[in-house]
Amino acid sequence: MSASREDIVAEAKTWLGTPFHHCADVKGAGVDCAMLLVRVYCDLGIAPMFDPRPYKPQWHMHSSEARYLGWLQKYAREISADQVQPGDVALFNFGKHAAHGAIIIDEHSMLHAYLPAGAVIMTSRDEIAGHLHSYWSPFA
């Protein structure tokens, strides 16, 4: 089965309200931003199954290793802002480098496991735009 952008958006929305929990990946019980992307894209067969854990909650604040970006570079390609479509990934800088990801839902919204909100939420794409690092397409 080949998943579509609509499939990605639909699957991502099933995670809404799941509590934020570092390194977790259980719908309705707990997930963080990295594992949300893993569960959505791997479970739909867009990326091969892999598990980036363990990782420390604040690794991006103290490490020079761009782990999050490294994961995306293996399974997606960087795109320009004018190419972004639903189902693509927005990558954000927190700390020393890119360390937060969100799934684009539509031209105005993104969905992400967001620690300050304590859950998977849908927000305006502009809400944390000041931290935007890049956009990535899972359809490499």
C-alpha positions in Angstrom: 0.0 0.0 0.0 1.3 3.4 -0.9 0.2 6.1 1.6 -1.0 9.5 0.3 -0.7 12.9 1.9 -4.3 12.6 3.0 -3.4 9.3 4.8 -0.6 11.1 6.6 -2.9 14.0 7.7 -5.6 11.5 8.8 -3.2 9.4 10.8 -1.5 12.4 12.4 -4.9 13.7 13.6 -5.6 10.4 15.4 -2.8 11.3 17.7 -4.4 14.7 18.8 -4.6 15.0 22.6 -2.0 12.2 23.3 0.0 13.5 26.3 3.6 14.6 25.7 5.9 12.0 27.2 9.6 11.8 26.3 10.6 8.8 24.2 7.1 7.3 24.3 5.2 6.2 21.2 1.8 4.9 22.4 -1.3 6.7 20.9 -3.5 8.1 23.7 -0.9 7.4 26.4 2.2 9.3 25.5 4.5 10.5 22.6 7.2 13.1 21.9 7.7 15.0 18.7 10.4 12.6 17.3 8.4 9.4 18.0 5.2 11.0 16.6 7.0 11.4 13.3 8.4 7.8 13.5 4.9 6.3 14.3 3.1 8.2 11.6 5.5 7.8 8.7 6.8 4.3 9.6 3.4 2.9 10.4 2.1 4.1 7.0 5.1 2.5 5.3 6.5 5.8 4.0 9.8 5.2 5.9 11.3 1.9 7.0 10.8 1.0 10.6 13.5 2.4 12.9 13.8 3.4 16.5 16.0 6.5 17.3 15.7 5.9 21.1 17.2 6.3 23.6 17.9 10.0 23.6 18.1 12.4 26.5 15.3 15.0 26.9 17.7 17.9 26.5 20.3 16.4 24.1 19.8 19.3 21.6 20.8 21.9 24.2 24.2 20.4 24.9 25.3 18.2 22.0 26.9 19.3 18.8 25.4 16.2 17.0 22.4 17.1 14.9 20.5 13.8 15.5 17.0 15.0 14.5 18.2 16.4 11.2 20.2 13.2 10.6 17.0 11.1 10.9 15.2 13.3 8.4 18.0 13.3 5.9 17.8 9.5 5.8 14.1 9.3 5.0 13.1 12.7 3.4 14.4 15.5 1.3 14.6 19.2 2.1 12.2 21.4 0.2 11.6 25.1 -0.2 8.7 26.9 1.6 6.8 27.3 -1.7 6.8 23.5 -2.2 5.3 22.6 1.2 2.2 20.4 1.1 0.0 18.6 3.7 1.9 15.7 5.1 5.3 17.3 4.9 7.5 18.0 8.0 8.5 21.4 9.5 11.7 21.2 11.4 12.4 23.7 14.1 15.6 24.9 16.0 15.5 24.6 19.8 18.9 24.8 21.5 21.9 24.4 19.3 20.2 23.0 16.2 17.1 21.4 14.7 15.3 19.5 17.5 11.6 19.6 17.0 9.3 18.4 14.2 5.7 19.0 13.2 3.5 17.5 10.4 2.0 20.1 8.0 -1.8 19.6 8.0 -2.8 22.4 5.6 -1.7 25.8 4.5 -2.4 27.3 8.0 -1.9 24.4 10.5 0.6 21.9 11.8 0.3 19.1 14.3 3.0 18.3 16.8 3.8 16.8 20.2 4.6 20.0 21.9 6.1 20.0 25.4 4.8 23.5 26.4 1.3 22.3 25.6 1.8 18.9 27.3 0.2 17.0 24.4 -0.1 16.5 20.6 -1.8 19.7 19.4 -2.7 21.4 16.2 -1.5 25.0 15.9 -0.9 27.8 13.5 2.1 27.2 11.3 3.2 30.7 12.4 3.1 30.0 16.1 6.7 29.0 16.4 7.9 30.3 13.0 10.8 32.1 14.6 12.4 28.8 15.3 11.8 27.3 11.7 14.8 25.5 10.4 13.5 23.9 7.2 10.7 21.9 5.5 11.1 18.3 4.5 9.1 16.1 2.2 8.6 12.4 3.2 8.1 11.7 -0.5 11.8 11.7 -1.4 
